[in-house]
């Protein structure tokens, strides 16, 4: 989608520190990390948010979690990490493209927001 920063990263029109890429998903370092490990995991297909996920896209969520698991092991944060998906402006979503934050590498407090 034109103007979407995550689409531009997936299309390699913008530089990013990519940590995983396959035909459906790209994962890269967050530019404003909130933890020692802060990776964004993004479907390459432009989907606005979870509310816009179609039934044919549901397998993508499992794929994203598998990527998160692999990265968590690679980054040695198995003792504790968080996977966050904000949905909507009131939840803090600032980019209208479905994405998941993988956070770890420090104690994560509760409540988060």
C-alpha positions in Angstrom: 0.0 0.0 0.0 1.3 3.4 -0.9 2.7 5.4 2.0 2.8 2.5 4.5 6.2 2.4 6.2 6.0 -1.3 6.9 5.1 -2.1 3.2 8.1 0.0 2.2 10.4 -2.0 4.5 9.0 -5.3 3.2 9.6 -4.1 -0.4 13.2 -2.9 0.6 12.4 0.7 -0.3 13.5 1.7 3.2 16.4 0.4 5.2 15.9 -1.6 8.4 17.8 -4.1 10.5 16.1 -7.3 9.2 16.4 -10.3 11.5 14.0 -12.6 9.6 12.5 -12.7 6.2 10.5 -15.3 4.3 7.8 -15.1 1.6 5.1 -14.1 4.1 6.7 -12.3 7.0 9.5 -9.8 7.7 10.9 -9.1 11.2 13.2 -6.2 12.0 14.6 -4.1 14.9 12.3 -1.5 16.2 13.7 2.0 15.6 12.5 3.2 19.1 13.2 0.1 21.3 11.3 -0.2 24.6 13.4 -3.2 25.8 16.9 -4.6 25.0 15.1 -6.9 22.5 12.4 -5.1 20.5 11.6 -6.7 17.2 8.6 -5.9 14.9 7.2 -8.9 13.2 5.1 -7.9 10.2 3.2 -9.7 7.5 4.3 -8.7 4.0 0.7 -8.5 2.9 -0.9 -5.2 3.9 -3.5 -5.9 6.5 -4.6 -2.9 8.5 -5.1 -4.6 11.9 -6.5 -7.7 13.5 -10.1 -6.5 12.8 -9.2 -6.6 9.1 -7.8 -10.1 9.1 -9.7 -12.4 6.8 -10.3 -16.1 7.4 -7.8 -16.9 4.6 -5.2 -14.9 6.6 -5.6 -16.7 9.9 -2.7 -19.1 9.3 -0.5 -16.0 9.2 -0.9 -15.4 12.9 0.5 -18.9 13.7 3.4 -18.2 11.3 4.1 -14.9 13.1 4.2 -16.6 16.5 6.5 -19.3 15.1 8.9 -16.5 13.9 8.6 -14.9 17.3 9.5 -18.2 19.0 12.6 -18.6 16.8 13.8 -15.1 17.4 13.2 -15.4 21.2 15.5 -18.5 21.2 18.1 -16.8 19.0 18.2 -13.7 21.3 18.2 -15.9 24.4 15.1 -14.4 26.0 13.3 -17.7 26.7 13.1 -16.8 30.4 10.5 -14.2 29.6 9.2 -12.1 26.7 6.1 -10.5 25.4 4.3 -10.5 22.1 2.1 -7.5 21.7 -0.4 -6.5 18.9 -2.0 -3.1 19.3 -5.3 -2.7 17.5 -6.5 0.8 17.0 -5.3 4.3 17.9 -6.6 4.0 21.5 -4.4 0.9 22.0 -1.4 2.8 20.8 -1.2 1.6 17.2 0.7 4.2 15.2 1.2 2.4 11.9 -1.9 1.1 10.1 -0.4 -2.3 9.2 -0.8 -5.4 11.3 2.4 -6.0 13.3 3.5 -7.7 16.5 6.1 -6.4 19.0 8.5 -9.0 20.5 9.9 -7.5 23.7 12.4 -9.1 26.1 15.8 -8.9 27.7 14.6 -7.2 30.9 11.9 -7.7 33.5 8.6 -6.6 32.0 6.2 -5.1 34.5 2.4 -5.4 34.7 0.2 -3.6 33.9 1.9 -2.6 30.6 0.2 0.7 29.8 
